[in-house]
Amino acid sequence: MNEADAIDMVTAAIWTILIASTPALLAAMSIGIFIALFQALTQVQEMILTFFSVNSSICRRADLCVHTIGL
C-alpha cells in the first residue's frame, strides 16, 4: 500500500461518514433553527425545549434511516 492508496481510502471513509450522517444533521439543524426562531419570537428561554426536541428528532431520523446504513 502506497501513499496514494491510503489517501484514497481515507477520502472514501470521510465521504461515507458524511453521507451516512447527513439525515441526522439535517434533522437536527432544521429543528434547531425552528426552535431558535420560536424562542426568539416568544421570548421563551427553556433549555429543555431545545434539548428534548433536537434529540428526539435525531433519534426519529436515525430510526427511519437505519435501513440505508445497513444495520
Residue pairs with C-beta under 8 A, 6 or more apart in sequence:
20 68
20 69
23 61
23 62
23 64
23 65
23 68
24 58
24 61
24 62
24 65
26 61
27 57
27 58
27 60
27 61
28 54
28 57
28 58
31 53
31 54
31 57
32 50
32 54
35 49
35 50
35 53
35 54
36 50
38 44
39 45
39 46
39 49
39 50
